[in-house]
Amino acid sequence: MLVLLLVLAAAGAGVWFGRHAATTGQHHSVAQHPAKPKPPPAQTVSHRHPTAQPPTRLLYGTPLLAGAHVRVHAPAAILVDADTGRVLWAERPHQRRKIASLTKIMTATLALREVPWQSEITVARSVTRVPLVREGLRTGEHVRAWKLFYALLLFSGNDDANQLAIASAGSVHAFLREMNAQARELGLRDTHYTSPSGIRDRGNYSTPWDLAALTRYAFRNPRFNQLVRTKEIHVRWVAPTNSKIYVNNNFLLRLYTGANGVKTGYTHESGWCLVASATKHGRRLIAVVLDSPNMYADARRLLNLGFSRS
C-alpha cells in the first residue's frame, strides 16, 4: 500500500476554529549570543552540552534597505543575509505573533542534536492521538529516526513532532522545557513554545526577527539544510504500509529559482506563515512573513529585493 502524504493547502499544525487576534504583544529585543553548534552526540538523550561555546550575535543592524519600496502584505516580516546575519529589510520585526508549524524549526534543531539519525524509535501511544495534521504513526511500530525528521519538516506531521520530542527528552513536557531554554540561550526574547508542533496557538509565539535568527542557527547543522531543501522523498515503511512519499509543503521550492528552505505554517489564528530561504550567486537570504494573505508572493518580493541589491 502506497501512502501519499501530500498536503496541498494547510501546511502545518492543523486548523483551530474561531480566529482571535494573532498578535500577543510587541516587545523590542535583539537576538544575541547563539551557541556554537556541536555534532549530534552518539546517545539518544543528552540534554546538556557543557562544552558549548559562548554565543555570538545571530542578527544585527538596522535594515540596510529600509527606504526600498516593496509591496509586502504580511503585517510582520523580515529579510536577512543568512551568511552574515545582517538585517536587510523589516516590518514590525519584533512583533509577537502566533507561528503554527514554524515551531517545528526549533523542534528539528533540538531533536537533530539529541536523536541519532539512524536510531530506531518505537512509536508511543500518546503521539497517535495528537490533533491533525498527522502522518498516521501507529502505536508500537518501529521507525528509523531519519524518516520522522523528513515527515516533520516536509509533511509537517504533529505526531512526528511529539515522537521526536519524546525520543529527545523522554517526554513532551521535558522537551518543551528544553525548547524554551534553548530560545533563551539564543537570545530569542520574544519566543515561547507550548507544543513541539505549534498546534496550540495559546502561548506559542515568536517574531520575524527571532525566527530568522533561529533559522540561521539551524542552518549550521548540515542535516537540517538537507531536510528543508528536499522537495520529495520516497521511503520504505513497515507492513502493511510498505512505502510512503513525503512531499514538501513549501511550494516555494518549486516556484522560486534558488529556493532551498525552510518551513510553512498555518492555523486559523496564525494565518499563513513562511520562513523561506534562497541562494543566488553564492549568497543566501532568509525571508520571514507572518499572517500573510499570500506568503509565497510576499517571500518572492523580499528575496527579489535582497538579490537585486547585492
N, C-alpha and C positions, 0 to 999 in steps of 0.2 A: 504494500500500500504506500503510495506516494503522497505525502502531506505537503501541500504547497502553502507555505506561510508567507502570504503576500498581503500587506496592508496598503490599500490604495488611497486611503484617506487619513484617518486619525492615527498619526504616528505618535505613539507614546503611551501614556499611562491610562487610557480609557477616558470615558466622559462622565463627569458628575453632572447632575441636573440641578438647575437653579443657579444662575450666574450671580455672583456677588462682585463687589469691587475688587479688582485684581491687585490693586496697589495696597500694601500693608504699611506704607510709610516711606519716608525718604530720609536718608542719612548719608552724609558725605564722608567717605573714607578712602584710604589708599591701601591697596593690597601690597603688603611688604613681606620680605623675608621668607621665600619658599624654601622648602627642604631640598637639598641636593638629592636626586634620586639614587636608589640602590637597586641592584639586580634582584629579581624575585628570589626569596630565600628557598631553601630546599624543603623546609617543613611547610605543612598546610597552614598552620596557625602560628603566627609570630607577630604579636600585636605591637610591640615596641621596637624601635630602631635606635638604640642609644648611640650608634656611631654616625647617625645622620649629621650632615654639616649644617652650620647656621645658615638660615635662608637669606637670600638677597631679593631685591625688588623684582616682581613679575611684570608689572606695568608701571609706566611713568610718563610724566609730561602733560602739558596742556595740548589739546588737539592741534596738530600741525595744519590740518585742512579745515580749520574752524570756519573760515569765511567762504568755503566752497559751497555752491548751491547743489544740493542733491535731494531728490524727492523720495523721502522715506516715510511711509505711513505708520510704522511701528512707533508707539509712544515712547519707547525706551530702546536705545540701540547704541552700538559702538563698533568702531573699526580700528584694529591694531596691527602693527607689524609683528608677526609671530616670531621672527628671529631676534628682534631687539627688545620687544615689549613696548615700543613707542606708540602712544595713542595718536591716531591719525584724525579721527572724527568721532564725535559723540553727541548724543541727545539723551539727556537725563540718565547719564551712565551709572549713577548711584541710587537710582530709584528702585526700591524693593518691590519685586513682583513675583507672582506665582510662576513656577518654571516647569511643572509637569515632568516629562521624562528627560529633560535636560539634567535632572537629578542623577541619572544613570552615568553621567560623566564621572562624578565622584565615586559612585559605586564601582565602576570599572577600574578607576585609578587605584583604589584601595585593594580590591579583590585581585587584580593582576599582581600586586605585590605580595599577597598573602597565600594565594592558591596556586600550586604548581600547575603549569599549562597542561600536562598530560595526566594529572591525577584523576582517579576515578571517584565520582561522587554518587552517593546513594540519595535519591530524592526523598525529602522529608514530607510527611503527610500534610503539614501545615501549608506548604507552598502551593499545593494543588487547589487551595481554597481562596487564594488571593483574588481580588477583583480583576476584571478584564482590563487590559488585554493580556491573555495568557497564551503560551505556545502549546500547552497541554501536557506538561510533565506529569508522569504517573507515579504515585507513591511506591517507593521501593525499587524503582528501576535504576540501573547503574549507567551513569553518563560521564564521559570524559569532560573535564573542566573546559577545554577549549571550545567545545560545542556550545556550552552555556554562555561563554563570552560572545560568540557570534550571534546567538539568539538575543542576548541582552542589547547589543549595540546595533544590530541590523533590524531584527524583527521587533525589538523593544518589549520583550516579554516580562511582565511583572513577576511571574513565577520564577523566571531565571534570576531576576534581581534578588528576590528573597532567598533562593537557594544559594547563590554566591555569597550573600551576607552570612548565612548560617555556616557555610564552609569556611569562611574567613575568620569569623569571630565566635562561633559557637551558638549564637542566637541573633535574631534580628535586632533586639534591643541593644545588645553589646555592640553590634556593628554600627548602629545609629550613633552611639557614643563616640565611636572611632571616626565616623564621618564628620561629626561636629567638632571633634578635637582637631582633625586634620584641617578643617576650614579655619579654625583659629590659628593653627600653626602657620598656615599660608597667608595669614593676614586678610582673609575674606570676611571682613567685619559685618557685611550686610547679607550674610548667607546663613541659613538654618535649614536643617533637614528633619522631617518627621516620618519618612519611609525611605527604603532603599530604591524604590521605583518612581516616586513622585506622584503616586496615585492619591495621596492625601494632600489636598490643597492647603488645608488649615495649618499654618505654622511652617509651611515648606516654601521657602522663597530664596531669591538671590537677586543679583543685579547684572546688567550688561558688563560692568567693569569686573565684577568678581568672576563671572562665567568665562570671560576672555582670559583672565589671569589663571584660572583653574585649567583651562584648555592648554595654555602654554606649558603649564607644569605637566599635564598629562602627555603632551607630545614628547616628553623626554623618554617615555617608555616606547621602544620600537614596536612592541606588540600592540599597544593602543593605536599607533599610527597604522599598522597593518589592518586592524579591525575596522576602523572608521572609514578607510578608503575603499573597502571591499564592496562591490556593487551586488554581488550574488555569490552564494556558495552552496554546493550540494554536499550533504553529509550522510554517511551511513548511520542507521539507527537500529536499536534492538527490535526484534519482532514483538508485536505484529506490524509496527510502523515501517520498519526496514530502511526507509530513507526520508530525508527532509530537504527542502530547498529554502534557504533564508535569503530573502530579497531585501535590500536596504531600503528603509523608508525615506531616506534622504535622497529625493529625486534630483537635487542639485548636482549630484554626482554625474547624472546623465544630461543635465541641462546646461551646464557651465563648463567651458573648456578650462582644464587645470584644477577643477574641484577635487578635493581629497579629504573631505570630512564635513561635519563631525556628527551631529545628532539633532533630531527633531523632537518636538514635544507638543502635546495638546491635552488639555482638559477643557471643560466648558468654562471654568473660571479663569484659567490661564490664557486662553486663546492660543493661536498658533505661535510656536516659538521655534527658533532655529539658531544653533551655533554652526556656522559654516566656515570652511577654510578652503583656500585655493593657492596654487603655486604657479607663477609665470616668471620666466627669465631668471629662475633661481631664487625668487623672492616669494615668501609665503605670508599670506594675510589671514586674519581671523575677523569675521563679522558676526555680531550677535544682534538678533532682532527679537523682541518680546511682544506678545499680544498683537501680532501683525495681521492685517486683513489679507495680505499676500506676502508671505515670508520669503518665498523664492525671488520675487521681483525686488523686494527690499534688499535682500542679500546681494543679488546681482548688481544693483546700483551702487552699493557700498564697495563691493570688490572692484567694480569698474573704476570707481573714483580713485581708489588706492593705487591700482595698477597704472592709471593714466598719469599719476603724479610721481612715478618712480624715477 
